[in-house]
Amino acid sequence: MIESILIVAFLAPLAAILLVLRRARLPEEEDADMVTPQEKSTRSALLWGAVAGLAVGLVVGQVVGAELALAVAAAFLAFISVRVLVSLAIARRLTRTELRLADAIDLLVSSLRAGASLLEALDSAAASARRPIREMFNELSERVRIGERPDRVLSEIERRFGLESVRVLTFTLAAHWGGGGSL
């Protein structure tokens, strides 16, 4: 009787962690392009936290042989700790990307003021930028050069990055390509 109660008490948090894992996955019916990077990051943090919580709970409960309450508490603590750490790492990476984009935009504006064409300015900014901004500017200039419509390329880049500063940049570039004039 006690064993069955302990098994049920251990399976309840396990079921909760599995539910979190299921919600962390991208649903099949949802279009992957419509999910923003921030949503993917949140789901990633949930997933890693749930995996860590499950692993720590199993180790503390089964290997160490601690009581069930201690195993559940350790699993919850691991879940929260890993989720916070992953969220902080993601926020740090997004901040670094924002700063790199600001530097690349400064160089883009300087090149345009010096008289370069928009594609030459994009190439110049890409040459000095770091990943992932370099890939974004290279992709933009290459795809426009081969004849793709700039507004389509810009909307794909905006959707992929999902950052407000990228949204403002793509809107500005789309307005320039659509109406001409000086940036």
Phi, psi and omega in degrees: 000311180297320180297319180292324177294318178295321179296315179295319180294330177280326181286335180297309176295327177298318178295322178295319179294319177296324176296319177297318177300318180295320179288337181284338180288157173282126178296144182294325183285345181276135179290125183297332180288340183273352180273125182284158177300329178293321177294319177296321179294318178296317179294323177296317179297319177298316182297310180296322177296319179293319178297315179295318179298317179296315182296313181294319178299317178293318180295313182293320183283318187263311185284310182285329179082026180284167177295160184298319180298321178292321179295318179293318179296319178295320178297317180294318178297319178295319179301310182295315182298312181293321179298317179295316180297317179293320178297320178295319179296320179293317179297321178296318179295320178294321178296318178297320178295319178299317179294320178295323178294319179299318178296319180293323178293320176301316179292323178298314180294319178297319179295320179293321178293332179281355175105006179285154174287168183297318179293322177294321179294321176297317178297319179296316179293323179293325182295328182259350181280165177250168179302144358269000182294322180301314180296323180296312181291320177298315179298317180299310183291321180294316182291326177289322179296326181276359171110005177286152179291129183301322182295325179291316180297316181295321179293325176293318179295317179299316181294321182292318182278316177069013179266148181296320180293325176291323178298317179294317179298313181294324177296316180296315180294322178296320178295321179295313180292327181285320185248349182075195180091188183266136175286000000 
